[in-house]
Amino acid sequence: MIFAEDHTRNLYYLDNLAVLIKIIEGAGKKVVLTNLRTSEEGVEATLESKSGWQLNFKPSIKKNGILQTTDGFIPDFILV
């Protein structure tokens, strides 16, 4: 899980997230993006980076002391 900034207007930051996702997925791992805004609003959001990557942000919650997405994905690792 990548817990990204939610207040950035820097589209190049989104490019960096896209590259991180591709690197981690290239190692055979599932990656989910989340941020504070989608978590507070409880809805998914899609943002487009400067290079045209579509990044899907899923809402997350803390359930029984474990950070997870609202659809039940529990990460092995969280990158903030």
C-alpha positions as CSV (number, residue, x, y, z in Angstrom):
1,M,0.0,0.0,0.0
2,I,1.2,3.5,-0.9
3,F,-0.2,6.2,1.4
4,A,0.2,9.2,-0.8
5,E,-0.2,13.0,-0.3
6,D,-3.7,14.2,-0.9
7,H,-3.1,17.9,-1.2
8,T,-0.6,18.0,-4.0
9,R,-1.3,19.7,-7.3
10,N,2.1,18.5,-8.7
11,L,1.3,16.2,-11.6
12,Y,4.9,15.1,-11.7
13,Y,4.4,13.7,-8.1
14,L,1.7,11.4,-9.6
15,D,4.2,10.3,-12.3
16,N,6.6,9.3,-9.5
17,L,3.8,7.3,-7.8
18,A,3.1,5.6,-11.2
19,V,6.7,4.6,-11.5
20,L,6.9,3.2,-8.0
21,I,3.8,1.2,-8.7
22,K,5.3,-0.3,-11.8
23,I,8.5,-1.2,-10.0
24,I,6.7,-2.9,-7.2
25,E,4.2,-4.7,-9.5
26,G,7.2,-5.8,-11.6
27,A,8.4,-7.6,-8.5
28,G,5.1,-9.5,-8.5
29,K,3.4,-7.6,-5.7
30,K,-0.1,-6.1,-5.6
31,V,-0.1,-2.3,-5.0
32,V,-3.0,-0.2,-3.8
33,L,-2.9,3.6,-3.6
34,T,-4.7,5.4,-0.8
35,N,-4.6,8.9,0.7
36,L,-6.3,10.8,3.5
37,R,-8.9,12.5,1.3
38,T,-10.3,9.3,-0.2
39,S,-10.3,7.7,3.2
40,E,-12.2,10.6,4.8
41,E,-14.7,10.8,1.9
42,G,-15.0,7.0,1.7
43,V,-15.0,7.0,-2.1
44,E,-12.5,6.0,-4.8
45,A,-10.8,8.7,-6.8
46,T,-8.8,8.6,-10.1
47,L,-6.2,11.2,-10.9
48,E,-4.2,11.6,-14.1
49,S,-0.5,12.3,-14.0
50,K,1.5,14.6,-16.2
51,S,2.4,11.7,-18.5
52,G,-1.2,10.4,-18.7
53,W,-1.0,7.6,-16.1
54,Q,-4.4,6.9,-14.5
55,L,-3.9,6.4,-10.7
56,N,-6.8,4.9,-8.7
57,F,-6.9,5.8,-5.0
58,K,-9.0,3.6,-2.8
59,P,-10.3,4.6,0.6
60,S,-8.7,3.0,3.7
61,I,-9.8,2.4,7.2
62,K,-8.3,1.3,10.5
63,K,-10.2,-1.9,11.6
64,N,-9.1,-3.7,14.7
65,G,-5.9,-1.7,14.7
66,I,-5.0,-2.7,11.1
67,L,-4.9,-0.3,8.2
68,Q,-6.8,-1.7,5.2
69,T,-8.9,-0.7,2.3
70,T,-12.6,-0.6,2.6
71,D,-12.8,-3.6,0.2
72,G,-10.7,-5.7,2.6
73,F,-7.1,-5.5,1.1
74,I,-4.6,-5.8,4.0
75,P,-1.1,-4.7,3.0
76,D,2.1,-6.4,4.0
77,F,4.0,-3.2,3.7
78,I,2.9,0.5,3.8
79,L,4.9,3.2,2.1
80,V,4.2,6.7,3.3
